[in-house]
Each structure stands twice: as structure tokens, then as C-alpha cells.
């Protein structure tokens, strides 16, 4: 009995003790949030270098109003501006101003004397905003972007016009971001989603949000600020910006199809990049071995077939290609390639946009026809990249100077089949990358007028054929049809991107470059927006809608054929220019772009095939007569 009573008492004590412990734990769980408080809200800092985006287009003021309209009470938004004509008291007077936005009101927190293209400007914003930041932090750099090798920003009032990556890192380090990293760094700017950018900035932030391509004129959709709540993580924030970005342009291009252009946005976890530098260096070591062992054509072909970011909307590519696509193309080095793709899988968290060749991070890979320069090679020396990576770039730069083999080729045509062909040697066929044909009219002894350029050529065995069907690309308006000389840029899926030059004669005769697309599946052509060529042509955000152009002067170009030292006919673009003429078209009632038959009243017409090889050289056929 006594034993039984003692056991029962212990059971009751245990039960009471467990119940008391549960009550204490419940109380602690209730008390901890009270002691700790709710999650702190975000501090978002925007470094808004207005540049010509504001002075010529008013885009800074528009985005500031968009931010103010979307801002919620949980988010602290600090903006630095260098002059916004229609927002706040922010004249372009050489003084940069730091504002705190709260709904539709704004409070001046401080000023900075000097250009925002100087690291001191960014340091002024960070040292003003960061001390009071309690929760996660984001820095958004707003302006033009030129890729990791040339930098960010285009401050109009400074001789030092851009912030290089090394200058950005100096400002971040001096502002304490090395000890207390930002949660996210974003570039509302073109082409800054590069491996070099990510590796340079990873000591100072957890995540990178940026575009591999040029950005469309409107940049980011700042409506994402509405959903930015305490407790939102940087990955969720980045993914929400990408969704808003993609949704905005999908809807805009549905309503205004003439404005569409390739666009990308990607989110990278900078904390998961440890494997990427050495993986990329391993791939570049393998490619360098190819170069040193005489397999330049393999490396050159890889590079020339790559999508060049910026080529579809600017004068040139910026020597930036997608790293994953490069690795996937390196079939001769499967181990090194798979190491790169595995490293990218770990760090690239989200990708948006409509460029199939863009998978998150680009890499600088200089090439003929790009923007490479000794200055950019100097910038390479300061980047935190493995030495093998840097050495490959320098080795390839030297290899670009090679003359390559001396080719022999003959032109032949089979007019009864309507085929125009260039017969390549075995070596030429191995080195072949791409070709275009050109249609010209006139007398080779007195001058030829260029009528058409096209990329529709195909190589089977040693025979390169031009798919010319007696039609040329033309623009038609109010019953008048004129040849529209277009230059092939590159292809993505079913779309071929082209460019054509003309004068917007109704707006002060400003020179413009019209973007043209061809659906390669249906053969249909469409003229999209245009970019002015006057002043500095910076990346993206300066397009003109075609309905803003009321009168178009379409040029034609006249050349005298030239032969080289070996007596072979050079490609037409190396001939002597004999000037140009042209005619004016009124676009008031609209226009159409498409292929039309050669006019019957033309003089003798000729076709020349131009080839690009793996050494990025060009050679051409003789003039092939087009039958009447």
C-alpha cells in the first residue's frame, strides 16, 4: 500500500510538472515576440544618376512618382538624385540631394557637392541611409549600364563619366558594407548581370539582381514596393521584381508591339558562388590549351556563334556572352563544362525575360567587331578573378591578331535553278561561321548601288548557297516603294534581328537606326522602334516609336568595286564609297515593310556572297549576274 501511494504521488508530481512546463513554454513563446519585436522593415536605397535619361526623357521623375505611389508604411525609401526637373526641389545645379520618401511626401536628409559618377557620391548615400537601417537593406543603382568591364552610370556633369566596378567596391567598403553586407544590390541599368559584377560585389551583398541584356526604356516596374513587407527575404524580393518586370513588358508589348525588344533580368545568390570562379577558370584553361595547340577555329567558332548582349538594340555587342551557353557549347571539354553549369545551378536563383540565350550571368569574352579595348583589359587586372581566367582572355586577344590560312575559292551560279553559290575549299568549309548575300544594281565600271542585304545563306558540304528569290526588302508608304538596306544582327529562335539606317526628316533630319525583325519561320518582316544616332548612343532607353516618325528619308549607297592584292574582289563594304542618294517617304498614313520583287526597270543586277570565318575575317565571291 505504501509503495503504491508513493508511486501514485510521483505520477501526480510528474503530471503537474509537465503541465507547468507547458504553461511556462507557452508563456515564453508568447513573450519572445513581444521582447524581440516584429521583423523590421526594409531600407531601400536608390542611387539615381539622372543623366540624359532624365534631361532628355524625364524617366527619373516618372520612376520617383511610381516609387512614391507604391511605397508602403513598412519600407524606408532613401533616394539620391542629381537633378530631376519635375519632382521635388531638385534642380540640375551641381548639388546632389538625398531624400526620404514617405508616401507622397519627401524629406531632404542631406546634400553632396560633386558628381554621382564619383565613388564619394555613392558613399554619401550609404553613410546617410545605413546607420538607421534596422532590417534588411537593398541598394538599387539606376541609370545606364555598360557591362562589368566599363561600369555603371553616365553622369553628364563630370569628366569621369562612369563608376567602374572597382570604384563601386571602394564606396561599398568605405561605407561599412564589408562588415555589414547589404541584403541585395540591384542594377536598374543595362547589361550588369555579369560574372565579373557578381564576383566583385559578393563581399558586400547577399544577392545580385540585374539584366544581362539592354533594358527597355521603362526599366523596372516599382510596383513591387507594394508587396515589400517585414519578413520578406531578399530572394522573395528579387523574384517579385522579376515577375513584375516580365508581366509589365508582356502587357506593354501586347498593347504596343512596335516597342518590343529583347529583355532579361536575373537573380544571383552571391553567397553560393564559391565554386564558380575555379569552375570557369578550368573551362578557360581548357580553351586556352585549344588555342596554344592550334585549334583557334574551334574557340573562334564558339565565340562567334554566341548571342552578343546589346547587339539587338545598340551599335555593337559589348563583348558579353552567356556563360552557361558557352559551357554547353564546349562539347570537347565535358568535365570542365559540367563543372561550370553545376556552379551556375547553385548560385543563379531566378531568370526572367524572353532571350533564350540568357540564363542568368554573362561573361566578358572579347571579339572582333565588339567593344574590346586596352582600357577594358586594364580593368580586367583589378577584378577578383582567377589568374587562369584572366590569362585566357589575354591569350585569346593575342590570337585574334592571327591572319589565318590563305583561302582559295571560286564562285559559280546555276541560273536555271535560281541558285547563287560560292564553292568553298575544305579549309574554308571547316572555318565557316556565317554568310550573307548582297544585291547590287548598276555598272561595275562606274558604280553599283546596294539594294539588299540578307543573312539567308546555307552551307551543305562545300557549297554555300544564297536563298535569293528575286526579292528585296523594301518599305512602302503612300504608293511609293524603296529598298530598305538592313544589316543582319543575330537570331534567337524564330526571330532574326536586323538594323537599317535612315533620316527622320520630319524631326530636324536626325539620323536614326531602325530595329527590324524577321520571323524566320513565316518570312514576315516588321519595322519596330528606332534609336537616334545623334549625341552619345548609350545602351537602351532611348527608343522612338515608329508612329513618332512622320517623314522618312531612305538612303541608297553607291560603291566602286575594289580588288585586293591577290586580285580577288573584296566584300562590298570594303569598296570605295561614291556617295549616297535617297528618297523621302511620308509615313503619315502608315507604312509596310516586306520583300517585293526586283523592279523591272532596274539596270543590270548582281549578287555577291560575303562569308565570315572563325577568325572573324570576311571574304567574298565575285559578282554573280542576276538574270533579267
TORGUDO-810379 format. One record per residue (C-alpha): residue in one letter; x, y, z. Coordinates in nm, 3 decimals. Example, Ala and Ser with C-alpha at 12.3 -4.5 7.8 and 13.67 -1.06 7.14 Angstrom:
2
(a (1.230 -0.450 0.780)) (s (1.367 -0.106 0.714)) 
END
This chain:
628
(x (0.000 0.000 0.000)) (x (0.266 0.241 0.098)) (x (0.461 0.161 -0.215)) (x (0.153 0.214 -0.420)) (x (0.085 0.551 -0.263)) (x (0.441 0.661 -0.322)) (x (0.419 0.566 -0.692)) (x (0.090 0.748 -0.734)) (x (0.232 1.060 -0.574)) (x (0.530 1.058 -0.812)) (x (0.296 1.024 -1.108)) (x (0.090 1.322 -0.992)) (x (0.406 1.529 -0.939)) (x (0.528 1.439 -1.290)) (x (0.195 1.532 -1.444)) (x (0.183 1.863 -1.260)) (x (0.546 1.934 -1.355)) (x (0.479 1.864 -1.724)) (x (0.171 2.085 -1.719)) (x (0.364 2.364 -1.551)) (x (0.645 2.334 -1.802)) (x (0.397 2.355 -2.089)) (x (0.245 2.670 -1.939)) (x (0.590 2.828 -1.897)) (x (0.688 2.739 -2.253)) (x (0.363 2.879 -2.387)) (x (0.425 3.197 -2.195)) (x (0.775 3.224 -2.332)) (x (0.656 3.169 -2.687)) (x (0.406 3.449 -2.634)) (x (0.660 3.671 -2.465)) (x (0.954 3.629 -2.706)) (x (0.790 3.818 -2.996)) (x (0.699 4.095 -2.750)) (x (1.058 4.112 -2.629)) (x (1.210 4.075 -2.973)) (x (0.952 4.276 -3.167)) (x (0.817 4.208 -3.513)) (x (1.055 4.173 -3.813)) (x (1.199 4.505 -3.915)) (x (1.103 4.657 -4.249)) (x (1.333 4.704 -4.546)) (x (1.555 5.003 -4.612)) (x (1.572 5.056 -4.989)) (x (1.832 5.298 -5.122)) (x (1.815 5.421 -5.482)) (x (2.123 5.579 -5.638)) (x (1.951 5.764 -5.922)) (x (2.201 5.907 -6.170)) (x (1.957 6.101 -6.384)) (x (2.190 6.169 -6.679)) (x (2.025 6.205 -7.019)) (x (1.755 5.960 -6.913)) (x (1.614 6.247 -6.711)) (x (1.728 6.552 -6.907)) (x (1.607 6.414 -7.242)) (x (1.329 6.177 -7.141)) (x (1.208 6.260 -6.787)) (x (1.244 5.899 -6.675)) (x (1.388 5.971 -6.330)) (x (1.092 6.187 -6.227)) (x (0.848 5.930 -6.362)) (x (1.011 5.647 -6.165)) (x (1.021 5.858 -5.848)) (x (0.648 5.916 -5.873)) (x (0.599 5.545 -5.937)) (x (0.802 5.460 -5.624)) (x (0.610 5.710 -5.411)) (x (0.277 5.571 -5.529)) (x (0.375 5.212 -5.448)) (x (0.558 5.270 -5.118)) (x (0.407 5.113 -4.807)) (x (0.447 5.228 -4.448)) (x (0.677 4.939 -4.355)) (x (0.952 5.032 -4.601)) (x (1.209 5.305 -4.561)) (x (1.299 5.451 -4.903)) (x (1.604 5.678 -4.942)) (x (1.685 5.824 -5.285)) (x (1.981 6.027 -5.407)) (x (1.926 6.242 -5.717)) (x (2.141 6.478 -5.923)) (x (1.861 6.688 -6.067)) (x (1.503 6.594 -6.150)) (x (1.322 6.864 -6.339)) (x (0.963 6.793 -6.232)) (x (1.000 6.624 -5.893)) (x (1.075 6.796 -5.562)) (x (1.311 7.092 -5.542)) (x (1.590 6.914 -5.728)) (x (1.737 7.139 -5.997)) (x (2.039 7.030 -6.200)) (x (2.266 7.278 -6.021)) (x (2.563 7.056 -5.939)) (x (2.429 6.961 -5.596)) (x (2.314 6.605 -5.535)) (x (2.029 6.564 -5.289)) (x (1.936 6.275 -5.060)) (x (1.564 6.233 -4.993)) (x (1.349 6.017 -4.772)) (x (1.021 5.929 -4.941)) (x (0.714 5.875 -4.725)) (x (0.404 5.827 -4.934)) (x (0.363 6.136 -5.149)) (x (0.590 6.349 -4.928)) (x (0.967 6.370 -4.930)) (x (1.215 6.498 -4.676)) (x (1.561 6.630 -4.756)) (x (1.819 6.436 -4.549)) (x (2.137 6.583 -4.689)) (x (2.330 6.707 -4.991)) (x (2.652 6.616 -5.170)) (x (2.862 6.850 -5.378)) (x (3.006 6.664 -5.675)) (x (2.910 6.424 -5.949)) (x (2.744 6.091 -5.886)) (x (3.000 5.929 -6.116)) (x (3.244 5.961 -5.828)) (x (3.255 5.695 -5.552)) (x (3.212 5.972 -5.296)) (x (2.854 6.023 -5.416)) (x (2.756 5.662 -5.352)) (x (2.935 5.671 -5.019)) (x (2.733 5.979 -4.921)) (x (2.404 5.795 -4.985)) (x (2.511 5.482 -4.797)) (x (2.651 5.662 -4.493)) (x (2.331 5.868 -4.470)) (x (2.088 5.578 -4.506)) (x (2.256 5.277 -4.343)) (x (2.301 5.395 -3.980)) (x (1.925 5.399 -3.922)) (x (1.856 5.073 -4.109)) (x (1.725 4.811 -3.865)) (x (1.615 4.539 -4.105)) (x (1.725 4.412 -4.447)) (x (1.879 4.658 -4.693)) (x (1.871 4.694 -5.070)) (x (2.074 4.925 -5.293)) (x (1.939 4.997 -5.643)) (x (2.172 5.166 -5.893)) (x (1.960 5.350 -6.151)) (x (2.097 5.475 -6.485)) (x (2.275 5.344 -6.794)) (x (2.484 5.032 -6.766)) (x (2.771 4.929 -6.992)) (x (2.864 4.588 -6.859)) (x (3.112 4.487 -6.590)) (x (3.421 4.595 -6.782)) (x (3.311 4.953 -6.846)) (x (3.088 5.022 -6.549)) (x (2.768 5.197 -6.447)) (x (2.632 5.547 -6.481)) (x (2.662 5.832 -6.726)) (x (2.680 6.149 -6.520)) (x (2.663 6.439 -6.764)) (x (2.843 6.693 -6.546)) (x (3.165 6.502 -6.491)) (x (3.469 6.415 -6.696)) (x (3.483 6.088 -6.500)) (x (3.156 5.971 -6.650)) (x (3.113 5.618 -6.514)) (x (3.156 5.423 -6.193)) (x (3.376 5.122 -6.256)) (x (3.334 4.804 -6.057)) (x (3.649 4.882 -5.862)) (x (3.509 5.225 -5.770)) (x (3.179 5.071 -5.666)) (x (3.358 4.830 -5.436)) (x (3.561 5.115 -5.284)) (x (3.241 5.305 -5.199)) (x (3.078 4.992 -5.053)) (x (3.383 4.905 -4.844)) (x (3.423 5.258 -4.711)) (x (3.053 5.261 -4.613)) (x (3.088 4.951 -4.394)) (x (2.917 4.705 -4.627)) (x (3.208 4.464 -4.588)) (x (3.128 4.425 -4.216)) (x (2.751 4.451 -4.257)) (x (2.669 4.336 -4.612)) (x (2.364 4.464 -4.792)) (x (2.086 4.213 -4.838)) (x (2.059 4.285 -5.210)) (x (2.223 4.500 -5.477)) (x (2.017 4.567 -5.790)) (x (2.101 4.743 -6.115)) (x (1.809 4.914 -6.290)) (x (2.054 4.951 -6.576)) (x (2.167 4.761 -6.883)) (x (2.398 4.458 -6.902)) (x (2.529 4.448 -6.543)) (x (2.439 4.083 -6.471)) (x (2.792 3.961 -6.534)) (x (3.005 3.704 -6.352)) (x (3.261 3.979 -6.302)) (x (2.999 4.204 -6.139)) (x (2.882 3.926 -5.909)) (x (3.232 3.824 -5.801)) (x (3.336 4.185 -5.737)) (x (3.028 4.263 -5.527)) (x (2.983 3.941 -5.330)) (x (3.178 4.063 -5.021)) (x (2.928 4.349 -4.990)) (x (2.585 4.195 -5.052)) (x (2.393 3.870 -5.031)) (x (2.215 3.884 -5.367)) (x (2.255 4.050 -5.710)) (x (1.958 4.148 -5.927)) (x (2.047 4.273 -6.276)) (x (1.995 4.236 -6.650)) (x (2.225 4.062 -6.897)) (x (2.068 4.249 -7.191)) (x (1.993 4.612 -7.251)) (x (1.686 4.719 -7.056)) (x (1.375 4.854 -7.229)) (x (1.315 5.227 -7.179)) (x (1.085 5.198 -6.876)) (x (1.332 4.992 -6.672)) (x (1.195 4.820 -6.362)) (x (0.834 4.824 -6.252)) (x (0.850 4.973 -5.900)) (x (0.506 4.844 -5.815)) (x (0.692 4.563 -5.637)) (x (0.731 4.803 -5.341)) (x (0.364 4.749 -5.250)) (x (0.432 4.390 -5.153)) (x (0.760 4.452 -4.971)) (x (0.670 4.362 -4.611)) (x (0.873 4.297 -4.295)) (x (0.988 3.938 -4.312)) (x (1.022 3.936 -4.691)) (x (1.357 3.775 -4.773)) (x (1.595 3.903 -5.042)) (x (1.523 3.604 -5.265)) (x (1.149 3.669 -5.246)) (x (1.211 4.037 -5.317)) (x (1.425 3.960 -5.622)) (x (1.174 3.711 -5.758)) (x (0.891 3.962 -5.715)) (x (1.086 4.224 -5.912)) (x (1.149 3.971 -6.191)) (x (0.780 3.877 -6.204)) (x (0.671 4.241 -6.210)) (x (0.930 4.318 -6.480)) (x (0.821 4.029 -6.702)) (x (0.450 4.096 -6.652)) (x (0.490 4.466 -6.728)) (x (0.669 4.415 -7.059)) (x (0.450 4.125 -7.162)) (x (0.148 4.351 -7.123)) (x (0.318 4.653 -7.281)) (x (0.431 4.460 -7.587)) (x (0.085 4.315 -7.627)) (x (-0.051 4.670 -7.644)) (x (0.245 4.829 -7.826)) (x (0.414 4.553 -8.029)) (x (0.637 4.801 -8.210)) (x (0.822 4.873 -7.885)) (x (0.929 4.516 -7.813)) (x (1.293 4.437 -7.769)) (x (1.485 4.152 -7.604)) (x (1.484 4.185 -7.225)) (x (1.629 3.988 -6.935)) (x (1.651 4.002 -6.555)) (x (1.818 3.754 -6.322)) (x (1.877 3.696 -5.951)) (x (2.205 3.553 -5.821)) (x (2.284 3.426 -5.469)) (x (2.626 3.578 -5.408)) (x (2.678 3.358 -5.105)) (x (2.674 3.044 -5.320)) (x (2.939 3.145 -5.574)) (x (3.240 2.979 -5.412)) (x (3.270 2.713 -5.683)) (x (3.212 2.938 -5.983)) (x (3.549 3.119 -6.016)) (x (3.754 2.800 -6.028)) (x (3.499 2.618 -6.245)) (x (3.506 2.899 -6.501)) (x (3.885 2.916 -6.480)) (x (3.900 2.542 -6.552)) (x (3.692 2.588 -6.866)) (x (3.907 2.879 -6.980)) (x (4.225 2.675 -6.916)) (x (4.090 2.407 -7.149)) (x (4.005 2.667 -7.415)) (x (4.348 2.824 -7.379)) (x (4.501 2.480 -7.443)) (x (4.296 2.466 -7.764)) (x (4.444 2.799 -7.868)) (x (4.801 2.704 -7.787)) (x (4.768 2.374 -7.971)) (x (4.648 2.545 -8.288)) (x (4.273 2.484 -8.257)) (x (4.180 2.850 -8.280)) (x (3.896 2.782 -8.525)) (x (3.715 2.576 -8.257)) (x (3.733 2.854 -7.999)) (x (3.659 3.130 -8.251)) (x (3.352 2.949 -8.381)) (x (3.220 2.906 -8.026)) (x (3.258 3.276 -7.963)) (x (3.115 3.396 -8.295)) (x (2.806 3.177 -8.268)) (x (2.721 3.314 -7.922)) (x (2.444 3.564 -7.859)) (x (2.611 3.903 -7.813)) (x (2.429 4.106 -7.548)) (x (2.348 4.458 -7.666)) (x (2.372 4.384 -8.037)) (x (1.997 4.397 -8.097)) (x (1.948 4.746 -7.953)) (x (2.282 4.930 -7.972)) (x (2.565 4.987 -8.219)) (x (2.752 4.676 -8.116)) (x (2.771 4.398 -7.865)) (x (2.965 4.479 -7.550)) (x (3.177 4.162 -7.566)) (x (2.936 3.990 -7.327)) (x (2.802 3.638 -7.382)) (x (2.613 3.393 -7.160)) (x (2.846 3.173 -6.952)) (x (2.614 2.872 -6.935)) (x (2.555 2.874 -7.311)) (x (2.930 2.898 -7.366)) (x (2.987 2.596 -7.141)) (x (2.712 2.397 -7.310)) (x (2.877 2.464 -7.647)) (x (3.214 2.330 -7.528)) (x (3.140 1.969 -7.617)) (x (3.511 1.893 -7.640)) (x (3.554 1.964 -7.268)) (x (3.259 1.791 -7.096)) (x (3.412 1.777 -6.748)) (x (3.501 2.145 -6.734)) (x (3.169 2.242 -6.891)) (x (2.963 2.042 -6.642)) (x (3.154 2.198 -6.351)) (x (3.052 2.543 -6.478)) (x (2.685 2.454 -6.525)) (x (2.675 2.289 -6.181)) (x (2.824 2.602 -6.020)) (x (2.570 2.820 -6.200)) (x (2.287 2.592 -6.085)) (x (2.391 2.661 -5.726)) (x (2.404 3.040 -5.748)) (x (2.157 3.156 -6.018)) (x (1.823 3.153 -5.839)) (x (1.580 3.304 -6.090)) (x (1.578 3.421 -6.452)) (x (1.315 3.622 -6.638)) (x (1.280 3.768 -6.983)) (x (1.248 3.648 -7.341)) (x (1.605 3.580 -7.464)) (x (1.665 3.207 -7.495)) (x (2.040 3.262 -7.484)) (x (2.027 3.436 -7.144)) (x (2.044 3.207 -6.842)) (x (2.147 3.445 -6.566)) (x (2.512 3.551 -6.582)) (x (2.717 3.679 -6.874)) (x (3.094 3.675 -6.909)) (x (3.331 3.914 -7.086)) (x (3.480 3.744 -7.393)) (x (3.632 4.000 -7.637)) (x (3.587 3.953 -8.010)) (x (3.641 4.134 -8.341)) (x (3.357 4.378 -8.401)) (x (3.290 4.419 -8.030)) (x (3.397 4.687 -7.788)) (x (3.724 4.545 -7.662)) (x (3.996 4.795 -7.581)) (x (4.320 4.818 -7.388)) (x (4.130 5.010 -7.122)) (x (3.900 4.716 -7.068)) (x (4.197 4.481 -7.047)) (x (4.338 4.711 -6.779)) (x (4.007 4.683 -6.591)) (x (4.041 4.306 -6.606)) (x (4.356 4.324 -6.395)) (x (4.166 4.470 -6.098)) (x (3.883 4.215 -6.091)) (x (3.882 3.931 -5.832)) (x (3.910 3.656 -6.096)) (x (4.147 3.359 -6.101)) (x (4.467 3.430 -6.293)) (x (4.399 3.144 -6.537)) (x (4.073 3.315 -6.635)) (x (4.249 3.646 -6.699)) (x (4.533 3.477 -6.887)) (x (4.289 3.311 -7.127)) (x (4.135 3.649 -7.214)) (x (4.479 3.791 -7.288)) (x (4.578 3.483 -7.489)) (x (4.263 3.500 -7.696)) (x (4.315 3.873 -7.752)) (x (4.657 3.794 -7.896)) (x (4.517 3.508 -8.105)) (x (4.268 3.750 -8.263)) (x (4.562 3.908 -8.446)) (x (4.631 3.591 -8.645)) (x (4.597 3.611 -9.022)) (x (4.466 3.258 -9.057)) (x (4.516 3.040 -9.366)) (x (4.511 3.175 -9.723)) (x (4.192 3.051 -9.885)) (x (4.117 2.963 -10.243)) (x (3.759 2.968 -10.364)) (x (3.558 3.002 -10.682)) (x (3.214 3.146 -10.744)) (x (2.966 2.967 -10.961)) (x (2.598 3.002 -11.033)) (x (2.328 2.777 -11.169)) (x (2.081 3.033 -11.308)) (x (1.840 2.778 -11.447)) (x (1.772 2.663 -11.090)) (x (1.778 3.015 -10.947)) (x (2.070 2.917 -10.723)) (x (2.360 3.151 -10.644)) (x (2.652 2.977 -10.483)) (x (3.007 3.009 -10.357)) (x (3.214 2.693 -10.367)) (x (3.439 2.672 -10.059)) (x (3.762 2.486 -10.015)) (x (3.779 2.213 -9.748)) (x (3.959 2.452 -9.514)) (x (3.708 2.730 -9.576)) (x (3.421 2.492 -9.505)) (x (3.580 2.392 -9.174)) (x (3.627 2.759 -9.075)) (x (3.285 2.878 -9.195)) (x (3.070 3.064 -8.938)) (x (2.803 3.255 -9.130)) (x (2.735 3.438 -9.456)) (x (2.507 3.696 -9.613)) (x (2.430 3.789 -9.970)) (x (2.407 4.139 -10.115)) (x (2.212 4.252 -10.419)) (x (2.353 4.544 -10.620)) (x (2.242 4.730 -10.932)) (x (2.438 4.918 -11.197)) (x (2.763 4.902 -11.390)) (x (3.071 4.763 -11.209)) (x (3.287 5.004 -11.411)) (x (3.105 5.319 -11.297)) (x (2.946 5.227 -10.964)) (x (2.698 4.987 -10.804)) (x (2.401 5.078 -10.585)) (x (2.334 4.847 -10.290)) (x (1.974 4.723 -10.294)) (x (1.958 4.448 -10.036)) (x (2.142 4.266 -9.758)) (x (2.031 3.933 -9.617)) (x (2.157 3.654 -9.393)) (x (1.971 3.375 -9.574)) (x (2.263 3.151 -9.674)) (x (2.324 2.782 -9.606)) (x (2.626 2.553 -9.634)) (x (2.599 2.191 -9.745)) (x (2.929 2.018 -9.786)) (x (3.146 2.273 -9.966)) (x (2.866 2.454 -10.146)) (x (2.740 2.778 -9.988)) (x (2.409 2.889 -10.141)) (x (2.220 3.217 -10.117)) (x (1.845 3.181 -10.081)) (x (1.767 3.475 -10.309)) (x (1.425 3.457 -10.475)) (x (1.445 3.774 -10.684)) (x (1.302 3.973 -10.393)) (x (1.449 4.254 -10.186)) (x (1.347 4.409 -9.856)) (x (1.151 4.731 -9.911)) (x (0.950 4.992 -9.726)) (x (0.624 5.110 -9.885)) (x (0.426 5.422 -9.798)) (x (0.159 5.612 -9.994)) (x (0.218 5.404 -10.306)) (x (0.597 5.452 -10.316)) (x (0.829 5.155 -10.258)) (x (1.201 5.197 -10.177)) (x (1.477 4.946 -10.095)) (x (1.540 4.928 -9.720)) (x (1.903 4.833 -9.664)) (x (1.919 4.627 -9.347)) (x (2.213 4.467 -9.166)) (x (2.164 4.127 -9.006)) (x (2.244 4.133 -8.635)) (x (2.170 3.791 -8.484)) (x (1.898 3.531 -8.437)) (x (1.713 3.397 -8.136)) (x (1.473 3.114 -8.203)) (x (1.237 3.210 -8.486)) (x (1.341 3.576 -8.479)) (x (1.618 3.740 -8.682)) (x (1.717 4.087 -8.563)) (x (1.823 4.344 -8.824)) (x (1.902 4.714 -8.837)) (x (1.854 4.982 -9.101)) (x (1.973 5.343 -9.115)) (x (1.768 5.641 -9.233)) (x (1.690 6.006 -9.158)) (x (1.390 6.114 -8.955)) (x (1.339 6.402 -9.199)) (x (1.029 6.533 -9.024)) (x (1.223 6.598 -8.700)) (x (1.525 6.801 -8.795)) (x (1.685 6.538 -9.019)) (x (1.810 6.339 -8.723)) (x (1.986 6.015 -8.813)) (x (1.812 5.708 -8.677)) (x (1.866 5.334 -8.666)) (x (1.551 5.131 -8.716)) (x (1.519 4.792 -8.549)) (x (1.370 4.530 -8.779)) (x (1.262 4.175 -8.701)) (x (1.200 3.885 -8.933)) (x (1.004 3.579 -8.832)) (x (1.230 3.317 -8.990)) (x (0.952 3.059 -8.975)) (x (0.695 3.263 -9.171)) (x (0.933 3.501 -9.352)) (x (0.738 3.807 -9.234)) (x (0.919 4.134 -9.165)) (x (0.833 4.412 -8.922)) (x (0.992 4.751 -8.851)) (x (0.993 4.822 -8.479)) (x (1.112 5.126 -8.288)) (x (1.415 5.336 -8.379)) (x (1.705 5.493 -8.193)) (x (1.853 5.836 -8.265)) (x (2.220 5.835 -8.360)) (x (2.294 6.193 -8.262)) (x (2.483 6.259 -7.941)) (x (2.609 5.969 -7.735)) (x (2.429 5.647 -7.815)) (x (2.411 5.485 -7.474)) (x (2.258 5.150 -7.400)) (x (1.884 5.117 -7.410)) (x (1.605 5.352 -7.300)) (x (1.623 5.597 -7.593)) (x (1.395 5.444 -7.849)) (x (1.149 5.627 -8.072)) (x (0.817 5.480 -8.167)) (x (0.775 5.450 -8.540)) (x (0.448 5.645 -8.525)) (x (0.655 5.942 -8.398)) (x (0.839 5.947 -8.731)) (x (0.622 6.119 -8.989)) (x (0.865 6.155 -9.277)) (x (1.148 5.914 -9.353)) (x (1.439 5.977 -9.588)) (x (1.562 5.636 -9.708)) (x (1.920 5.642 -9.842)) (x (2.082 5.432 -10.112)) (x (2.455 5.376 -10.123)) (x (2.680 5.372 -10.431)) (x (3.017 5.194 -10.440)) (x (3.303 5.128 -10.681)) (x (3.420 4.764 -10.662)) (x (3.772 4.710 -10.529)) (x (4.006 4.412 -10.560)) (x (4.269 4.307 -10.311)) (x (4.638 4.242 -10.361)) (x (4.559 3.889 -10.478)) (x (4.318 4.031 -10.740)) (x (4.015 3.887 -10.562)) (x (3.706 4.102 -10.531)) (x (3.670 4.238 -10.178)) (x (3.338 4.239 -9.990)) (x (3.121 4.534 -10.092)) (x (3.168 4.717 -9.759)) (x (3.542 4.747 -9.837)) (x (3.479 4.915 -10.173)) (x (3.523 5.287 -10.240)) (x (3.215 5.488 -10.146)) (x (3.082 5.701 -10.428)) (x (2.835 5.881 -10.200)) (x (2.470 5.817 -10.150)) (x (2.133 5.937 -10.262)) (x (1.784 5.861 -10.145)) (x (1.418 5.946 -10.146)) (x (1.171 6.068 -9.890)) (x (0.865 5.879 -9.775)) (x (0.570 6.027 -9.590)) (x (0.462 5.791 -9.312)) (x (0.152 5.988 -9.215)) (x (-0.080 5.715 -9.343)) (x (0.134 5.429 -9.223)) (x (0.387 5.206 -9.395)) (x (0.469 4.841 -9.454)) (x (0.795 4.650 -9.459)) (x (0.834 4.333 -9.659)) (x (1.000 4.159 -9.950)) (x (0.899 4.267 -10.300)) (x (1.020 4.154 -10.646)) (x (1.305 4.337 -10.814)) (x (1.155 4.627 -11.014)) (x (1.161 4.551 -11.389)) (x (1.301 4.895 -11.477)) (x (1.632 4.840 -11.297)) (x (1.959 4.811 -11.483)) (x (2.185 4.506 -11.457)) (x (2.168 4.344 -11.112)) (x (2.438 4.144 -10.936)) (x (2.470 3.928 -10.625)) (x (2.772 3.895 -10.401)) (x (2.806 3.642 -10.117)) (x (3.011 3.755 -9.816)) (x (3.146 3.498 -9.567)) (x (3.258 3.534 -9.204)) (x (3.510 3.273 -9.090)) (x (3.623 3.150 -8.748)) (x (3.896 3.417 -8.749)) (x (3.622 3.682 -8.788)) (x (3.760 3.777 -9.129)) (x (3.542 3.842 -9.431)) (x (3.587 3.730 -9.789)) (x (3.353 3.738 -10.085)) (x (3.251 3.588 -10.416)) (x (3.289 3.756 -10.749)) (x (2.982 3.943 -10.875)) (x (2.724 3.690 -10.987)) (x (2.484 3.826 -11.254)) (x (2.113 3.805 -11.178)) (x (1.922 3.709 -11.494)) (x (1.659 3.955 -11.618)) 
END
